Amino acid sequence: MESEDLIILCPYFFNDLKGAVGPESRAGALIHEATHFIGKTGHTAVGEFACRILALGEFGSDPKRCIWNADSYRYFAEDPDSWPNPHDNAMGNLSEW
């Protein structure tokens, strides 16, 4: 196993007051980190606000870039009902991706 395939959890991770699930959760952090080596994602947009701008295609952003952004997976997993449906907005049909 290569070092890029490891997620090392420090004690702070388990003592963080944000919680195991929900916004900014430990589960979300693990999803974010796992997408780096499973999906080869990067950091196109960081933070929930930036991810929403990317997903909605605002300010000239390309919503299709969400699939390469680790935080997009994190925030979608933490609260899927609050994100745009790709079939109902400017993101277009997923088959076009």
C-alpha positions as CSV (number, residue, x, y, z in Angstrom):
1,M,0.0,0.0,0.0
2,E,1.3,3.4,-1.0
3,S,1.2,6.4,1.3
4,E,-1.2,8.1,-1.0
5,D,-3.7,5.4,-0.2
6,L,-3.7,6.0,3.5
7,I,-6.0,8.2,5.6
8,I,-4.3,8.9,8.9
9,L,-6.6,10.0,11.7
10,C,-5.2,12.0,14.5
11,P,-6.8,12.2,18.0
12,Y,-8.3,15.5,17.2
13,F,-10.4,13.8,14.5
14,F,-12.2,11.8,17.2
15,N,-12.6,14.7,19.6
16,D,-13.9,17.2,17.1
17,L,-17.1,18.8,18.3
18,K,-18.6,18.9,14.8
19,G,-19.9,15.3,15.2
20,A,-19.9,12.0,13.5
21,V,-22.5,12.9,10.9
22,G,-24.1,16.0,9.5
23,P,-22.6,19.3,8.3
24,E,-18.8,19.3,8.5
25,S,-18.8,15.8,10.0
26,R,-16.2,13.2,10.5
27,A,-18.0,11.0,8.0
28,G,-17.9,13.8,5.5
29,A,-14.2,14.2,6.0
30,L,-13.6,10.5,5.4
31,I,-15.7,10.7,2.2
32,H,-13.7,13.7,1.0
33,E,-10.4,12.0,1.7
34,A,-11.4,8.7,0.2
35,T,-12.4,10.4,-3.1
36,H,-8.8,11.6,-3.5
37,F,-7.5,8.1,-4.1
38,I,-10.7,6.3,-5.3
39,G,-11.8,8.9,-7.8
40,K,-8.5,10.9,-8.1
41,T,-10.4,14.1,-7.1
42,G,-8.8,17.4,-6.4
43,H,-9.8,20.7,-4.8
44,T,-11.6,22.7,-7.5
45,A,-13.8,24.3,-4.9
46,V,-13.3,24.2,-1.1
47,G,-16.1,24.7,1.4
48,E,-19.8,24.4,1.0
49,F,-20.5,27.8,-0.4
50,A,-17.8,27.4,-3.2
51,C,-19.2,23.9,-4.0
52,R,-22.7,25.3,-4.4
53,I,-21.4,28.0,-6.8
54,L,-19.6,25.3,-8.8
55,A,-22.7,23.0,-8.8
56,L,-25.0,25.8,-9.9
57,G,-22.7,27.1,-12.6
58,E,-22.6,30.6,-11.2
59,F,-19.8,33.1,-12.0
60,G,-18.8,31.2,-15.1
61,S,-18.0,28.0,-13.2
62,D,-18.6,24.6,-15.0
63,P,-20.9,22.3,-13.0
64,K,-19.4,19.3,-14.6
65,R,-16.2,19.9,-12.6
66,C,-18.1,18.8,-9.5
67,I,-17.2,15.2,-10.3
68,W,-13.5,16.0,-9.9
69,N,-14.0,18.0,-6.6
70,A,-13.6,16.1,-3.3
71,D,-15.7,18.6,-1.3
72,S,-18.6,18.2,-3.7
73,Y,-18.9,14.5,-2.6
74,R,-18.5,15.5,1.0
75,Y,-21.3,18.1,1.1
76,F,-23.6,16.0,-1.1
77,A,-23.2,13.0,1.2
78,E,-23.8,15.1,4.3
79,D,-27.1,16.6,3.0
80,P,-28.2,15.3,-0.4
81,D,-31.6,16.9,-0.3
82,S,-30.2,20.4,-0.3
83,W,-28.2,20.1,-3.5
84,P,-29.5,20.8,-7.0
85,N,-30.9,17.9,-9.0
86,P,-28.7,17.5,-12.1
87,H,-31.8,16.6,-14.1
88,D,-33.6,19.8,-13.2
89,N,-31.1,22.6,-13.6
90,A,-28.2,24.0,-15.6
91,M,-26.0,20.9,-14.9
92,G,-27.9,19.1,-17.7
93,N,-28.4,15.4,-18.0
94,L,-25.8,13.1,-16.4
95,S,-25.6,11.1,-19.6
96,E,-24.0,14.2,-21.2
97,W,-21.1,14.1,-18.7
